[in-house]
Amino acid sequence: MFRNWQFWSLPRRVQAALALVDVAALAVSVLLLLFYPIHARDIAGIAWFAACAAAGVETSRRAERFRERHRDIPHKSLNAMWFLPAALLFPPGLVCLLVAVTYGWLWLRVVHHSPHRWLYNAATVMLGYATASVTFHALARHVAGHADLTANSTVLAACFVAGVIALTVNFALVSMAIALTTPEATARQLFGGPSQYLTESAAICLGVLGAAAYTLAPWLVLAGVPVAALLQRTLLFSQLQRAAHTDSKTGLATAAWWHELASREVERALRRSEEVSVLLADLDHFKRVNDTWGHLAGDAVLAAVANEFAGNLRTYDVAGRFGGEEFVVLLPATGPVRARTVAERLRSSIAGLQIAVPAGDGSGRGTLADRVTVSIGIAALPAQARDLTGLLARADMALYAAKQAGRDLVCYLDGPGEESGAVPPLPG
């Protein structure tokens, strides 16, 4: 079983980095348990938070299991509402113990895959809250133990600082792992988005409230259990909604979601008399890739091309997978001249891709031998159409013209049925 871990298929440098963080978390936990004195009341308190965390896992177990069956759904955790109070109220070593117990319970009750990822996630959280706890106790020595955290505004501010430190350390270590395992990851994949930061901020606030409640009466912490369960289910709904709008193979918008977003933008542009352009792109000879290298290689090509779309567009441009090997891009406030520049940049960057694909004999991964190219058709509003349907029809005509002209081209049709020119590939 141990030999079958996916961990062993990772590059050596990735294995070393993950193992180093795991060992560091273990070493830090042991040192903190030995360095900071622990009293009986501390043990009783951490046991109480461990029970609350386990209850939180149990009440949200169905939602978590659903998420585990759909691993493409991004996960947002509310564990900070248990870990942060422990970091503030008890010796730092005990928060490491709480993280270990909580993640152990998660493994027994919910998670049953990718042990190395589970261990690494636990290690990053452990290091984050250990750092936060040490920092808080250094900043607020005069409120040791179970003093009222709200009695002093400086101490209360230190509570929030500790929460930010915990999340910063955790995010930095997780981003490092993503960067090592997925070098082509985008900034959003590395650092998350606004909704994730909002969720974690809410968990910090709940954690500070939980710590304050514990100083008043330990049983008040139980009030956080149904709150955690409700929020976890609410988060799962929003994550499912996002997943329904995202193509699983490329991470771009689905055709239906792209069409809805594009329709809104076109209507807005018409009201304000602004320009909008659409790019319709199709991979050249994609069937040849599937037939020669297999469908897993085809999926790798789609993902790599989608990554180029995401990396070469503005944050408010909308890229989607239109079906099969077709992609579509909406460019708000963009006329045909600027759209052609964007399309040529996309065509050129895709033509230069070196794509790692699974080897057909199952021996690992290799580099796709065939050069991947794309043909792109451009249409512009209001110059060529007055609605989204007309834009797509016009872009499809331009795409067909690019294919007919030899592929690996960008094409914009000026007038009805007249080709203004297929732009040849740039030299080199």
N, C-alpha and C positions, 0 to 999 in steps of 0.2 A: 504493500500500500504506500509506504513512504517513498519507495522508488518511483511510483507512478505520479508523484506530484508534478504539476505543471511547472513548478519552480525550477526543475532541472533542465527544462527546455529554454529557459531564459539565458541571455548572454551572460558570460562570467562577470562582467562589471556590474550588471544589474543584480545578479545573485549576491555579489559582495556588498553592494550598497544596502540591499534589503536586510541581509544578515547583520550588517554593522548596526543598523538602526534597532533591530530586534535585540541584539546583545547589549546595546547601550541602554535600552529601556529596562532590561533585566538588571543590569549593573546599577543604574541610577536608583531603581526601586530598592534594592538591597542596601545600598549606602544610606538612603534616606531613612529606611526603617531602623538602621543601626544608629544614625547620627542624632535624630530627633527623639526625645523622650516620649513615650506613649503611656497614657494612663488608662485605667479601666473604663472611665467614662468616655474616653475617645473610642475605645473598641466598641462599646455599646452604641455610640453614635454612628460609627461607620457601618455597623451591622444594621442599624435602622435604615440608613440610606441604601444599603445593598438590598434590603427587603423591598423598599419602595421602587428601586430600579428594576428588580425582578418582577414586581407587580406590574410595572409599566410595560415590560416586555410581554408579559402574559396577556394583558388587556389589548395589546396591539398586535398579537401574534398572527392573527389571520391576515391582517393588512401586510405584515412583514413577509409572510410566506408567499402571498400573491406577488409581492415585489421580487422575491427571490426567484419565482418562476418566470419573471419578465425582467431579466437583468439589464436590458437596455434602458430601463426606466432609471433616471438618475436618483440617487438616494440622498435624502436630507435627514440628518439625525437631530434628535432633541435630547440626547444624553447629557448635554451641558447642564440641563436643569437639575441633574443629580450630581454630576462630577464637580461643578463649580462650588456648590455649598460645602462639599467635602474638602475642597482645596482651601476654602476660606476658614473653615471652622476647626479643622483637625490637622495634626502633623502631616507634612507632605508625603511621607511614606505610605500613609493610610489611603490617600487618594489613588496611589498606584495600585494598592490592593483592591480598592473598589472597582477600578477600571478592569483589573484582571478577572474579578468575580463576575462583573456584568457581562463582559465579553465571553466568559466561559459559559454563562447561562444562555447567552444568545446562540452560542455554538450548539449547545445541547437541545435547545428548543426551536431554533429557526434555521441557522446557517449550517449547511452540510456540503460545502464545496470550496475549492480554492483555499486550502489551509494557509498557504503562504500569504495570501492577501488578507485573510482574517487576522493572522498574527501581526502583519505589518500595520494594519489599521489600529489594532489594539496598542501596538508599540508607539505609534505616532500620537495617539490620544494620551497615553500614559506620560510621554515626555512633555506634551503640551501642558497638561494640568499639573505635573510635578514642577515645571518651570514657573507656572502661575502661582502655585502654592508657596514655593520658596520666595518668590518676589513679594507676594502679599505679606507674608510673615516678616520679611525684612523691612517692609514699609510701615507695617502697623503692629510692631511688637507690643505696644501698650494695650492692645485689645486681644490678647491671647485667649485661647479657649473659647468660651461660649458667651463672651461679652456682647452687648447689644451693638450690632454693626451699624445701626442707623443713628447712634448717639453722636457721631462725629462725622461731619460732611467730608473731611479728608479721608477718613477710613472708608466711607461709602464710595467715594471716587476711586479709591484703591481697589475696591471690589470689582468695579467695572474694568479697570485697567488689567486686573488679573484675568478676567474673562477674555479680553482682547488678546492678551499675551498667549493664552492657551490656544485660541483659534489660529493665531498667526503662526505659531510653531507647528501646529497640526497641518494647516494649509501648506506651509513651506515644504514639509516633509512629503506630503501627498503629491504636491506639484513636482517635486524632484523625482519621485517614482514614475509619474506619468511621463515626464520629459525623458527619462532614461528608457522606458519601455516603448514610448511612442514619440520618436524624435520629430515627427511631422505634426504633432498636436498644435492646435491653435491656442491663442491666449485665453480664450473662453474655456477651452477644455482644461487648460493648466490651472487657471485661477477661479473658475466658476463664474456665475453670473449674479446679477443683483438679487434675484429671488433667493439664491442660496445664502448670500450674506444677510438678507433680511430674516431668513429662518434662524440662522445661527445667532443673530442679534436678539431675536425673541427668546431663544433658549438661554442666553446670558441673562436677560432681564428676569426670566422665570427662576434662574439659578440664584440670583441675588435675592429675590423675594423669598425663595425657599430657605436660604440661609438666615434671613431675618426672621422668618416664621419659626425656624427651629430654635432660635434664641428665646422666643416667647413661649413656645410649647412644642416639643418634638412631634406630637401627634398631628399638628397642623400641616406637616410635610405631606401627609397622606392626601391632602386636597389636590396635590399636584398629579396624582396618578390618573384620575379621570380626565384631567386637563391634557396630560400627555397622550392618552389614548385618543381623545377627540382630535387633537392637533395632528397626530400621526395619520389618522384616517383622512383628515382634510388635506394634508400634504400629499398623500397617495393619490387623491382625486386630481389634484393639480398636476401631479407628475404623469398620471395616466392621460390627462388631457393634452399635455405637452407631447407625450409619446405618440398620441393619435395624430398629431400634426407633423410628426417627423418621420421621414423615410428611414427605416431601420438599417438599410445597407449603406446609405450615404450620409445620414445626419442632416440632410437638407429638408426643406419643406415638402410635404406630400403635394401631389398635383391639386387635390381639392383645397388644401389650406393655402397653397400659393395662389390659386385662382381667387379665393376669397380676399386675400390681402391685396392682390393686384387690382381687383375690382374696386376696392375702396380707394386705392391710390389713383386710379384712372378717373374715378368720379371727382375726387378732390382736385386733380389737375385740370379737369374740364371746367370746374367752377372758378378756378383761379387763373385760367388761361395759361397754364404752364405746360412745359414739354415733359414727355415721358417716353422712354424707349424700352423695347423688349428685345432680348437676345434669345434665339432658339438654337440650341446646339445639339449636335448628334455625333457620337463617336464613329469614326470611320472604320469599317470592316470589323466591328465588334464581334460579330458571329464567328469570325476567324479565330479570335482569341479564345472564345468558349470551346470551339471545336478542337483547337490545337492544345490548349493548356488546361482546359477543364473549367467548370463553372465557379470553383473556388477562386481560380485566378481571375475570372471575369469579375467576381465580387471585389477582389482586391483592386482591380483597375477602376471600377466604379467609385470605390472609396477614395482612391488617390486623386482621381479627377475632381470629385466633389470637394476634396480638401483644397485643391487649387482654386476652385470657384470661391470658396469661403475666404481664402487668403488674399485674393486679388480684388475683392469688392469692398465697398464702403459699408459701414455698420448698418446703414438704413437701406441698402440695396437688398432685394429679396431673391434668393436663388432656390430653385426647387428641382426635384426630379420629376420629369414629365411622363415617365414611363419607359421601361426597357433601358436603352442607352441614351435617351434624350434628356436634356437639361434645359431649363428655362430661367431667365434672369430678368427681373424688373429693375429698371434704372430710373428712379424718380428725378425730376428736375434735370433731365439729360436729353440733349438733342442728338441727332444722328451723327454729327461729327465726333462728339465726345464718346458716343456709344461705340463708334467704330474703333476708337483708340482703346477702349476697355476690352472690346471683343478681340482685337489683335493681341493685346497683352495676355489674355486668357489662352488664345490659340497657341501663342509662342511658348508659354510656360508649360502647357500640357504636352506640347511636342518634345520638350526637353526632359520629361519625366523618366526617372529610372525606378521602376516599380518592382518591389519585392513580392513574389507570389509563391504559393505552396508548390513544391516540386511534384510533378505528376507521379513519381514512383514512391512518394511518401517519405523521402529521405530528408526532408526539411524544407528550407525556403531557398529560392533562387531569384535571379533578376529576369524579368520578362524580356525575351529576346526581340520581340516585335515592337516597333516604335508605335506609340499611341498618338493618334492625331484626331482632330475634331474639326468639323465644318460648322460655321455659325452664320445664321441669318439674322438680319437686323430689321426692325420696323420702328417707326416713330410716330408719336401723337403730338400735335394734331396734323402733322404734315401728310400722313398716309391713312389715318383712320380716326374714327370718332368714338370708338368703344374698344373694350378689351378683345372682343371676338374678332373685330377687324384687324387689330394689331397682331394677334396670333396668326390669323390667316395670311397676313402680309409677310410676317416673319417666316412662316412656313414656305411661302413662295421663294423668298430669298435663300433659305436653307437649301431648297431643291436646286436652285440655280448654282449654289456653291458646290453641291455634289456633282452636278452635271459638268461644271467647269474643271473638275479634277480632284476635289476634296482637299482637306487641310487648308481651307480658304475662309475668309470673311466676306460676306456679300450683303450689299444694301441696294434694293431696287428703287430707283428714283421715281419714275412715273409708272402708270399702269402697264405692267408687262415689260417694262424697259429696265435692263440691268445697268446700273450705274458703274459697275465694275467690281469684279472679284479681286480682293486685295491679295497679291501673291505673298507667300511666306517671306519673312525677313531673312536676309543672308545669315547663314550659320545656324 
